[in-house]
Amino acid sequence: MKVITWNCNMSFRKKAAMVRELKPDLLIVPECECPERLEQFKDFPKPHDLLWYGRNEVKGLGIFSFTDFQFRVHRNYNPAIQYVIPIQTFNAQIRLTLFAIWAHNPDDPDGRYVEQIWKAIHYYQRLIRTERTLLVGDFNSNTIWDRPQRIGNHSDVVAKLTKKGIKSAYHVKFGTSHGCENHPTLFLYRHRDRPYHIDYCFASNDLLCKLRSVEVGDFDGWIPYSDHVPLIVDFEL
């Protein structure tokens, strides 16, 4: 099961074929335009299932299945945490709880980025189980930006998830700590000399035990299309 997240920096219909070549089973795309706009593009690769959330038709959160996985948004979805979407994800063999994430809410006085995830992991604490759970997307956060004495920073989120046996696949695979990543997923303003790691696939231990590979897209190949590069995580399921 290949899971990919890529913040496409809008206009996904013009870029979808490139990420489709990576053959994702599940694809999470922050800054994706609405399905109606995608359908107008005749070369857009048709997904098996699709969800989209957003306030702006050109910039929302798209969740795609390109195999036989189907989606059902959990009945407890909280629109106040709009871009952390709990999704029952299933096919004939596998059933998962997927949290598709774009940590972005400019209207929340408590914080617009990682604070959204902090709220979500408390609100959905009964859904975030110790097995068959994924949290995937653009977290807009890293330990390097932790603010002292601020509850709900990146390290707090990591610690809270770790207590449930849920860890970042990248950090497990490469044996590195948060804040010490060697593979950036964002190049601010598309500048090679402003690299950050802010996109993640957190997975429960039962999935991490079947982790096959983790890859991060290269700067030269992806920067013409977005300020982000894809994070590609493959599980042997």
C-alpha positions in Angstrom: 0.0 0.0 0.0 1.7 3.2 -1.2 0.6 6.4 0.6 1.7 9.7 -0.9 1.2 13.2 0.3 2.1 16.2 -1.8 1.1 19.9 -1.3 0.7 20.7 -5.0 0.7 24.5 -4.6 -2.6 24.7 -6.4 -3.6 23.9 -10.1 -3.5 20.2 -9.4 -5.3 19.3 -12.6 -2.1 20.4 -14.5 0.2 18.4 -12.3 -1.7 15.3 -11.4 -0.2 13.1 -14.1 3.2 13.5 -12.7 2.3 12.3 -9.2 0.1 9.6 -10.6 3.2 8.1 -12.2 4.3 7.2 -8.7 1.4 4.8 -8.5 -0.2 5.8 -5.2 -2.9 3.7 -3.6 -3.8 6.7 -1.4 -2.9 10.3 -2.2 -3.4 13.3 0.0 -3.1 16.6 -1.7 -3.2 19.9 0.2 -3.9 23.1 -1.8 -5.9 21.0 -4.3 -8.8 22.5 -6.3 -12.3 21.2 -6.1 -13.5 18.1 -8.1 -15.6 20.2 -10.5 -12.5 22.0 -11.7 -10.6 18.7 -11.9 -13.3 17.2 -14.1 -12.9 19.9 -16.6 -9.4 18.7 -17.4 -9.8 15.8 -19.8 -6.3 14.3 -19.0 -6.9 14.2 -15.3 -6.5 10.6 -14.1 -9.8 9.4 -12.7 -9.6 8.1 -9.1 -11.6 5.2 -7.8 -12.8 7.4 -4.9 -12.4 11.1 -4.0 -13.1 13.5 -1.2 -12.5 17.2 -1.1 -12.8 19.8 1.6 -12.3 23.6 1.2 -13.7 27.1 1.4 -12.1 28.1 -1.8 -12.7 26.1 -5.0 -9.1 26.5 -6.1 -7.4 25.7 -2.8 -8.6 22.9 -0.5 -7.7 19.4 0.6 -8.1 16.5 -1.8 -8.0 12.8 -0.9 -7.8 10.3 -3.7 -7.9 6.5 -4.0 -6.3 5.1 -7.2 -6.9 1.5 -6.3 -9.9 -0.2 -4.8 -9.9 1.7 -1.5 -13.1 3.4 -0.7 -13.7 6.4 1.6 -16.3 7.2 4.2 -16.0 10.3 6.3 -16.4 9.5 10.0 -19.7 10.7 11.4 -17.9 12.5 14.2 -16.0 14.8 11.8 -15.7 18.3 13.4 -15.9 21.1 10.7 -14.3 23.5 13.2 -11.1 21.6 12.6 -11.8 21.6 8.9 -8.6 20.3 7.4 -8.1 17.3 9.7 -10.5 14.8 8.1 -11.1 11.4 9.8 -11.8 8.9 7.0 -12.8 5.3 7.2 -10.7 3.8 4.4 -11.3 0.2 3.3 -11.3 -2.5 0.6 -12.1 -6.1 0.8 -8.9 -7.0 2.8 -8.0 -3.9 4.8 -9.8 -1.3 7.0 -7.9 1.8 8.2 -8.6 5.1 9.9 -7.0 7.8 7.8 -6.6 11.3 9.0 -6.0 13.5 6.0 -4.3 16.7 7.1 -3.6 20.2 5.9 -2.7 22.1 9.0 -4.1 25.4 8.0 -6.8 27.6 9.6 -6.2 31.4 9.4 -9.3 32.1 11.4 -8.4 30.2 14.6 -7.1 32.5 17.3 -5.5 29.6 19.0 -3.1 29.0 16.1 -3.4 28.3 12.4 -0.9 25.5 11.9 0.2 22.6 14.2 -2.3 23.8 16.8 -5.0 22.4 14.5 -3.5 18.9 14.8 -3.1 19.3 18.6 -6.8 20.0 18.8 -7.7 17.2 16.5 -5.8 14.5 18.3 -7.7 15.4 21.5 -11.1 15.7 19.9 -10.6 12.4 18.0 -8.7 10.6 20.7 -11.1 7.6 20.6 -10.6 7.3 16.8 -6.8 7.5 17.0 -6.2 3.9 17.9 -3.0 1.9 18.5 -3.6 -0.1 15.3 -4.5 0.6 11.6 -4.3 4.3 12.0 -2.6 6.9 9.7 -2.2 10.6 9.9 -0.9 12.0 6.6 -0.4 15.4 5.1 1.1 18.8 5.4 1.5 19.5 9.1 3.1 22.9 8.5 5.3 22.2 11.5 8.6 20.9 12.8 10.3 20.7 16.2 12.7 23.5 15.2 9.7 26.0 15.5 8.6 24.9 18.9 7.8 27.9 21.1 8.9 27.5 24.7 6.1 27.0 27.2 3.5 26.9 24.3 1.3 23.8 24.7 0.4 22.1 21.5 3.7 22.5 19.6 5.2 20.0 17.2 7.0 18.1 19.9 3.8 17.9 21.9 2.0 16.4 19.0 4.8 13.8 18.4 4.8 12.9 22.1 1.0 12.5 22.3 1.0 10.2 19.2 4.0 8.2 20.4 2.1 7.3 23.6 -0.4 5.6 21.3 2.3 3.8 19.4 2.0 6.1 16.4 5.2 7.4 14.9 6.4 9.2 11.7 7.3 6.6 9.1 10.2 8.8 7.8 11.8 9.1 11.3 11.4 5.4 11.9 12.9 4.4 8.5 15.8 6.8 8.7 16.4 6.6 12.5 16.5 10.3 13.0 14.9 12.7 15.5 12.4 15.4 14.7 14.2 18.5 13.8 17.2 16.6 12.4 15.8 15.5 9.1 18.1 15.2 6.1 15.4 15.3 3.4 13.3 18.5 3.2 9.7 18.4 2.0 9.4 22.2 1.6 11.6 24.7 0.0 10.3 28.1 1.1 9.6 30.3 -1.9 11.1 27.5 -4.0 14.6 28.4 -2.8 17.0 25.5 -2.4 18.7 27.2 0.5 15.5 27.4 2.6 14.7 23.7 3.2 12.3 22.4 5.8 10.7 19.0 6.6 7.0 19.7 7.3 5.1 16.8 5.6 4.5 13.6 7.4 3.0 10.1 7.4 2.4 9.0 11.0 1.4 5.3 11.3 0.5 2.9 14.1 3.0 0.3 15.1 1.2 -2.6 13.3 1.6 -0.7 10.0 5.2 0.4 10.8 6.1 -3.2 11.3 5.2 -3.7 7.6 7.0 -0.5 6.4 8.8 -1.2 3.1 10.2 2.1 2.0 10.1 5.9 2.5 11.2 8.3 -0.2 11.2 12.1 -0.5 11.0 13.8 -3.9 14.1 15.5 -5.2 14.3 19.3 -5.5 15.1 19.5 -9.2 12.4 17.2 -10.3 9.5 18.8 -8.4 10.3 22.4 -7.7 9.0 23.6 -11.1 5.5 22.4 -9.9 5.4 23.3 -6.2 7.4 24.5 -3.3 6.8 21.1 -1.7 8.1 17.7 -2.9 6.1 14.5 -2.3 6.6 12.1 0.7 6.1 8.5 -0.5 5.6 5.8 2.0 5.1 2.1 1.1 3.7 -0.6 3.4 3.8 -4.3 2.7 0.1 -5.1 3.2 
